Amino acid sequence: MRHFIAVLTVLALCRMILPLQAQQRGPIIDMHMHAGPVDSLQRVVALMDESHIVKAFLSSSLENVYRWTAAAPGRFIPSPMFPVYGIEGFPDIDSLRAEYLAGRLHGMGEITSQYLGIPPNAPSLEPYFALAEELDLPVLIHTAGMGAPRPTFRLSAGHPLLLEEVLVRHPRLRIYLENAGYPFLPEMLALMYQYPQVYADLSTMTWLVPRQAFHDYLSALVRAGYGKRLMFGSDAGSSRPHVIPRAVEAIESASFLTDEQKRDIFYNNAARFLRLSEEEIARHHGR
Ligand SMILES: [Zn+2]
């Protein structure tokens, strides 16, 4: 019995210590999250709070994104995901523009055209990149060598260099690539060197691929000098909120990173990319 009480005491202490660690960790911005039914929101927000995630780039169907954004004001950057696999095609460009102008949306993507085998340089995507450049929106695109198993998903439509023409045509585009294009390392090194506007997230790979493979990839990107353009993401959503702490831990356990480099990945790079105001940054740091 005494042993049992001791275990309970340790567990209680752990619960007290965890939020403290999150406080010491500093705020986190999650650049890759997906909305779902509103009944799952409470669990997601609780896990965000535990990990000190103050803000998240949220994409899904507009219906789900608006529901979550309304239910948790200030926590999310609402953004349309398209073409949503098996549900919707490309959104009507005029309706989309109207949503941005009304201030209801603040980002674009996740653009999931790779799931339909459509590469980023396809003409069908061109109007959306033009709109994002014109309205100065942060854009998330799934251009990588991994994805969920879907019959129309094509690896060949996710080669990072397929973005090159888009970047040339839209030099002011603020774009970031899911999973830093994993595992296309040489292509990502080339793309990030030549196009300094390109950022990348470290999302699904934090919990989906073997930890060593993730750390090797991350370490190569940092050694190549891109530590200021990598941003934390969980790719969590209503169906897998539990990956949030695992994603955080995957960065924290990267012993080859300095504390400053971790802070860049967790917060500073995203704050710069998103152009957060001084006031908001101060608020996130409890100042
Ligand atoms: Zn995603």
Residues whose N, C-alpha, C, O or C-beta is under 5 A from the ligand:
A	BS01	ZN	E110 D235
